[in-house]
Amino acid sequence: MFSVKLFAPKDVEMDELSLFDVIRMAQWAGSKCYNEDHDAQFKNFEKINVEQSLWKTGHHTTIQHAPHYLTFDIENIPVSMVTFGLHMTHPFYNSSQRSGRFCLDIFGKDESSYVEYINSFLSRFFPHCKNPESISDWFLSGLRFFNDNIDEATTLVRKSIDTERPNYLLNKDILAKRMAQDFMRVFISTIVPTGLVYTINIPTLYAMCASAWNGPMIGLMDQLEDTFSTKYNVSFKKQIRQTHPNYVPDFLNFDDFNNCVVNRVNVELSYYDKYVDRQIEFLDAYHKDAETSSGSIDTLFFNPLLTSRMNDDSNFGVTVDVPTVTYGQDQRHRTIRRSNPSFTGMFYVSELINTLPGVRKFAQSFMMRYKELVLLHGKDMMLFFAPYGAVVRYTKECDARAYVHAINKRLCFNAEKTIHDMEVATLAQISGSLNVGPPCFNGSCKEGNRFCGRNVQDKKQRSLI
């Protein structure tokens, strides 16, 4: 079903590793993010300019696939096995995953290939499923709704770009297609295949093999270990005794078929103690440091002057209700601790897309059918079919330093709107003010020619998109 290749570690001493190796690895990882499939990635990876496209734009994870670690090229894996598997299990990974925003044809496969893919997944991991057609029929209904409405959604977004992002420098038509796909993919199931470059070390591979906590995760970790052992003629599989019980997140209100469509994220501050005072002190020191630093690398976690300001009073916690697609984006902030997610039974549709005729009615029926499938087939199976729009609830806990790192990325007006709204709502509760803006409020834009094109001092410049 999914394929795994191992790139590294290389059979060389550390001092033999050349900059060329690192650059080619970065090109390969970046091309995984920006191309719809493996063939396109292979053809285009050498075209990526590491300095301009990756380094100066802050896309630094692509440069951190260390040649002396285990770097796996994983292809054709369900998005759900990444979001509710790899990235939920072990936070300190480095991965470069195919982007649902930049790859405009990521959902462009024909229906029969999707049905074949779903059947392959079920036959391998859930052979007891007696009615796979009920799942594939539901999946195809969402895919068809996406395809039937993506052009009209793109038109809506394009009009909003002229209003909210009048100074955008690049192609507004391409941007409109990307953003429309962002909004409309809530109707796609996360069973859709993706690809990623995934870097861990050997002890982490061992630990993840030992702790794999459901059938698909066991199957994936077995394949990673097999790839590793074949290349280096060493195996620890016989030493592993998998004793962990099958883990399934909570599914709340899944016997409730009332109105289940929401248009906004929900944020509730759990605690912050003296966080506000500490944050003001910390932010002041951080901005002074940022003013004197050069280049685009983030030094937030490496400055002992900033580290010395951290103590127990600088922690805070917040509980969020966000769509699954936003949970997957939030997982990229590895220094923030998260509880396991619970499905709330709600379904998210953006305010903009909600204006399309029939969207709310379809979203209601689409989520109701998913709930029925959960009750029919079981939570452990249907976890891997959760739609991007299914709302999950979890608690985040972090210190000021980790939070500042996150909001410097997500308060940017180029960030996807839902995760941007989540951080705005969180920071507003912490600071007691709705006057929350992007990082460029305190300096110049770091996005280069990808400048958002908004009049950032005008709060109306981020309304619908």
C-alpha positions in Angstrom: 0.0 0.0 0.0 2.6 2.5 1.0 6.2 2.4 0.1 9.3 3.2 2.2 12.8 4.0 1.0 15.8 4.8 3.3 18.2 7.6 2.3 20.5 7.7 5.3 22.7 7.4 7.3 25.4 7.3 4.6 28.4 5.0 4.9 30.8 7.8 5.4 32.5 9.5 8.4 31.0 12.7 9.7 33.8 14.8 8.3 33.2 13.4 4.9 29.7 14.7 4.6 29.7 17.5 2.1 27.5 20.5 1.8 26.3 19.1 -1.5 24.7 16.1 0.4 22.8 18.5 2.7 21.6 20.6 -0.2 20.4 17.7 -2.3 18.5 16.3 0.7 16.9 19.7 1.3 16.0 19.9 -2.4 14.4 16.4 -2.2 12.5 17.3 1.0 11.3 20.6 -0.5 10.1 18.9 -3.7 8.1 16.5 -1.6 6.2 19.5 -0.2 5.6 21.2 -3.5 4.8 18.4 -6.0 1.5 16.4 -6.3 3.1 13.0 -6.6 6.4 11.1 -6.5 7.1 11.2 -10.2 6.7 15.0 -10.3 8.9 15.2 -7.2 11.6 13.2 -8.8 11.6 15.3 -11.9 11.6 18.7 -10.2 13.7 18.3 -7.1 16.9 19.6 -8.6 15.1 22.8 -9.7 14.6 24.0 -6.2 16.8 26.9 -5.2 17.6 26.1 -1.5 18.6 29.7 -0.6 15.7 31.5 -2.2 12.9 29.0 -1.9 13.7 27.3 1.4 16.2 29.3 3.5 15.1 32.9 3.0 11.4 31.9 3.3 11.9 30.2 6.6 11.2 26.7 5.3 14.0 25.3 7.4 12.8 21.8 8.3 13.7 20.8 4.7 17.3 21.6 5.6 17.4 19.6 8.8 17.1 16.1 7.4 20.5 15.1 8.7 22.4 12.7 6.5 23.7 10.8 9.5 20.1 10.0 10.8 17.6 7.6 9.3 15.7 9.5 6.6 12.8 7.6 5.2 11.0 8.6 2.0 7.4 7.4 2.7 4.9 7.5 -0.2 1.2 6.7 -0.6 0.4 6.7 3.1 -3.0 8.0 4.3 -2.9 11.5 5.8 -4.7 10.1 8.8 -1.8 7.7 9.5 0.4 10.8 9.7 -1.9 13.0 11.7 -3.2 10.3 14.0 -0.1 8.2 13.9 3.4 9.3 13.2 3.1 12.9 14.3 0.9 12.1 17.3 3.1 9.3 18.6 6.5 11.0 18.6 6.7 14.8 18.6 10.5 15.3 18.0 10.7 14.2 14.4 11.7 16.1 11.3 9.3 15.7 8.4 8.5 17.4 5.1 5.0 16.5 4.0 3.2 17.0 0.7 1.3 20.3 1.0 -2.4 20.4 0.5 -2.1 24.1 -0.2 0.8 24.1 -2.8 -0.1 20.9 -4.6 -3.2 22.0 -6.6 -3.9 18.5 -8.0 -3.4 16.6 -4.7 -7.0 15.4 -4.8 -7.1 14.9 -8.6 -7.1 11.1 -8.8 -10.0 9.4 -10.5 -12.7 7.8 -8.4 -11.8 4.2 -9.2 -8.2 4.6 -8.0 -9.5 6.0 -4.7 -11.9 3.1 -4.2 -9.0 0.7 -4.9 -6.9 2.5 -2.4 -9.6 2.4 0.3 -10.2 -1.3 -0.3 -6.5 -2.0 -0.1 -6.2 -0.2 3.2 -9.2 -2.1 4.6 -8.2 -5.5 3.4 -4.7 -5.1 4.9 -5.6 -3.6 8.3 -9.3 -4.2 8.8 -10.1 -7.4 6.9 -13.2 -8.0 9.1 -15.0 -5.0 7.4 -18.1 -6.5 5.9 -19.3 -3.5 3.9 -16.5 -1.4 2.5 -18.8 0.1 -0.1 -20.6 2.1 2.5 -17.3 3.8 3.3 -16.1 4.4 -0.3 -19.6 5.7 -1.3 -19.4 8.2 1.6 -15.9 9.2 0.6 -16.8 9.7 -3.0 -19.8 11.9 -2.0 -17.4 14.3 -0.4 -14.9 14.1 -3.3 -17.6 14.9 -5.8 -18.9 17.8 -3.7 -15.4 19.2 -3.6 -15.0 18.9 -7.4 -18.5 20.2 -8.1 -17.9 23.4 -6.1 -14.2 24.1 -6.3 -14.5 26.5 -9.2 -17.2 28.5 -7.6 -15.2 28.5 -4.3 -12.2 29.8 -6.3 -14.3 32.6 -7.7 -15.3 33.6 -4.2 -11.8 33.5 -3.0 -10.5 35.5 -6.0 -13.0 38.3 -5.2 -11.9 38.3 -1.6 -8.2 38.6 -2.6 -8.9 41.8 -4.5 -10.6 43.2 -1.3 -8.3 41.8 1.4 -5.0 41.4 -0.4 -4.9 44.2 -3.0 -1.1 44.5 -2.9 -0.3 40.8 -3.5 2.8 40.6 -5.8 2.4 37.1 -7.3 -0.2 35.4 -9.4 -3.6 36.0 -7.7 -5.4 33.4 -9.8 -3.0 30.7 -8.5 -3.3 32.0 -5.0 -7.1 31.8 -5.3 -6.9 28.1 -6.3 -4.7 27.3 -3.4 -6.8 29.0 -0.9 -10.1 27.6 -2.3 -8.5 24.1 -1.9 -7.6 25.0 1.7 -11.2 25.8 2.4 -12.9 23.0 0.4 -10.8 20.1 1.6 -12.9 19.9 4.7 -15.1 17.6 2.6 -12.3 15.2 1.9 -11.5 12.2 4.1 -8.0 12.0 5.5 -7.7 8.5 4.1 -6.4 10.2 1.0 -2.7 9.3 0.3 0.2 11.7 0.8 4.0 11.5 1.0 6.6 12.7 3.4 10.3 12.7 4.1 10.6 11.6 7.7 13.8 11.7 9.8 14.4 10.0 13.1 17.4 8.3 14.8 17.8 4.6 15.5 16.7 4.5 19.2 13.5 6.4 18.1 12.8 3.8 15.5 13.1 1.1 18.1 10.9 2.9 20.6 8.2 3.6 18.0 8.2 -0.1 16.8 7.8 -1.2 20.4 5.0 1.2 21.2 2.9 1.1 17.9 -0.6 1.2 19.3 -2.9 0.0 16.5 -2.9 -2.2 13.4 -2.0 0.4 10.8 0.8 1.9 13.0 2.2 -1.6 13.6 2.2 -2.2 9.9 3.9 1.0 9.1 6.6 0.6 11.8 7.2 -3.0 10.6 7.9 -1.6 7.1 10.2 1.1 8.4 12.1 -1.5 10.4 12.3 -3.9 7.5 13.7 -1.2 5.3 16.3 -0.4 7.9 17.3 -4.0 8.6 17.5 -4.9 4.9 19.9 -2.0 4.2 22.2 -2.6 7.2 21.7 -6.3 7.8 20.7 -5.7 11.5 17.3 -6.1 13.0 15.8 -5.6 16.4 12.3 -6.8 15.5 12.7 -10.1 17.4 13.6 -8.1 20.6 10.3 -6.2 20.5 7.3 -7.3 22.4 4.4 -5.1 21.5 2.1 -5.1 24.5 0.4 -1.7 24.2 -3.4 -1.9 24.0 -5.1 -0.5 20.9 -5.6 3.2 21.4 -8.6 5.0 20.0 -9.4 8.7 20.6 -12.7 9.6 22.3 -15.6 10.2 19.9 -18.0 12.5 21.7 -21.6 13.1 20.8 -21.5 10.6 17.9 -25.0 9.4 18.6 -26.3 13.0 18.3 -27.5 13.8 14.8 -28.7 17.3 15.5 -27.1 20.4 13.8 -23.4 19.8 13.8 -21.9 22.5 11.5 -19.7 25.3 12.9 -18.0 28.2 11.2 -15.5 29.3 13.9 -12.8 27.7 16.0 -13.3 27.7 19.8 -10.6 28.5 22.4 -10.8 28.4 26.1 -7.9 29.4 28.3 -7.2 26.8 31.0 -4.7 28.7 33.1 -1.9 31.2 32.8 -0.9 32.3 36.3 1.6 35.1 35.9 2.0 34.4 32.2 1.0 37.8 31.0 3.7 39.6 33.0 6.3 37.0 31.9 5.3 37.2 28.3 5.6 41.0 28.2 9.1 40.7 29.6 10.0 37.9 27.3 8.6 39.5 24.2 10.5 42.7 24.9 13.8 40.7 25.2 13.0 38.6 22.1 12.3 41.6 19.8 15.5 43.3 21.0 17.4 40.1 20.1 15.6 39.9 16.7 16.6 43.4 15.8 20.3 42.6 16.1 20.3 39.2 14.6 20.9 38.6 10.9 19.6 36.1 8.4 16.3 34.2 8.6 17.2 31.4 11.0 15.1 31.3 14.2 17.4 31.8 17.2 14.6 31.7 19.8 15.6 28.4 21.4 19.3 29.0 21.3 19.8 32.3 23.2 20.8 31.8 26.9 19.6 35.3 27.8 16.1 34.4 26.6 16.3 30.9 28.2 17.2 32.4 31.6 13.8 34.2 31.7 11.8 31.0 31.7 10.4 29.6 34.9 7.2 27.8 36.0 5.2 31.0 36.0 5.6 31.3 32.2 3.5 28.2 31.4 -0.1 28.3 30.2 -2.7 25.9 28.9 -5.5 26.3 26.4 -8.2 23.9 25.2 -9.1 24.3 21.5 -11.8 23.0 19.2 -10.4 23.0 15.6 -10.9 21.0 12.4 -8.6 18.1 11.9 -6.7 19.9 9.1 -5.7 22.6 11.7 -4.7 19.9 14.2 -2.3 18.5 11.6 -0.8 22.0 11.1 -0.5 22.6 14.8 1.5 19.4 15.2 4.4 21.0 13.4 5.1 23.0 16.5 7.0 20.2 18.3 7.8 22.1 21.5 4.2 22.5 22.4 2.7 19.7 24.4 -0.7 18.4 23.4 -3.2 16.1 25.0 -4.7 13.3 22.8 -7.5 14.6 20.6 -11.2 13.9 21.0 -13.7 14.1 18.2 -16.5 16.5 19.2 -19.1 15.4 16.7 -19.0 18.8 15.0 -17.9 19.7 11.4 -16.2 22.9 10.4 -17.0 25.0 7.3 -15.4 28.4 6.8 -17.6 31.5 6.8 -16.7 32.2 3.1 -17.5 28.7 1.9 -20.7 28.6 3.9 -22.1 31.3 1.5 -22.1 28.8 -1.3 -25.6 27.4 -2.1 -26.2 24.0 -0.4 -22.9 23.9 1.5 -24.4 23.8 5.0 -27.0 21.2 4.1 -24.4 18.9 2.5 -21.9 19.4 5.4 -24.7 18.4 7.8 -25.5 15.2 5.9 -21.8 14.4 5.2 -21.0 14.5 9.0 -24.1 12.6 9.9 -23.1 9.8 7.5 -19.7 9.8 9.0 -21.2 9.4 12.5 -23.3 6.5 11.2 -20.2 4.8 9.8 -18.4 5.2 13.1 -21.3 3.5 14.9 -21.5 0.8 12.2 -17.8 0.0 11.7 -16.2 1.0 14.9 -14.1 3.9 16.1 -10.7 2.2 15.5 -11.4 1.8 11.8 -13.2 5.1 11.1 -10.5 7.1 12.9 -8.5 6.7 9.7 -11.3 8.1 7.6 -12.0 11.2 9.6 -12.8 14.1 7.2 -10.5 17.1 7.3 -13.4 19.2 8.6 -14.2 16.9 11.6 -13.6 19.1 14.7 -11.2 17.7 17.4 -10.7 19.0 20.9 -7.3 18.9 22.7 -5.4 20.9 25.3 -2.1 22.6 24.5 0.4 23.5 27.2 3.7 25.3 26.7 6.0 28.0 28.0 6.3 31.6 26.6 9.2 30.7 24.4 7.4 27.9 22.6 4.3 30.0 22.2 6.2 33.0 20.8 7.7 30.7 18.2 4.3 29.4 17.2 2.6 32.8 16.9 5.5 34.2 14.9 4.5 31.7 12.3 0.8 31.6 12.7 -0.1 35.2 13.3 1.5 36.0 9.9 -1.3 37.0 7.4 0.1 34.4 5.0 -0.8 31.6 7.4 -3.9 29.4 6.8 -6.9 31.2 8.2 -8.2 28.7 10.7 -4.9 28.2 12.6 -4.4 32.0 12.4 -7.8 32.5 14.0 -7.0 29.9 16.7 -3.8 31.8 17.8 -5.5 35.2 17.6 -8.3 33.9 19.9 -5.7 32.4 22.3 -3.5 35.5 22.5 -6.6 37.7 22.9 -7.6 35.8 26.0 -4.1 35.9 27.4 -3.5 39.6 26.8 -7.1 40.7 27.4 -7.1 42.6 24.1 -8.4 41.9 20.6 -5.7 44.2 19.2 -3.6 41.2 18.0 -1.7 41.5 14.8 1.0 39.7 12.7 4.7 39.7 13.5 5.3 42.5 10.9 3.6 44.9 13.3 6.9 44.9 15.1 9.2 45.0 12.1 9.4 44.3 8.4 7.8 41.4 6.5 10.0 38.3 6.3 8.2 36.7 3.4 10.0 38.5 0.6 8.0 38.3 -2.7 5.5 36.2 -0.9 4.3 39.3 1.0 0.6 38.8 1.9 -0.4 41.9 0.1 -2.7 43.1 2.9 -2.8 46.5 4.5 -1.8 45.0 7.8 -2.8 48.0 9.9 -6.4 47.6 8.7 -8.2 44.9 10.8 -10.7 44.4 8.0 -7.8 43.1 5.8 -8.3 39.6 7.4 -12.0 38.9 7.3 -12.9 35.9 5.2 -9.6 34.6 3.8 
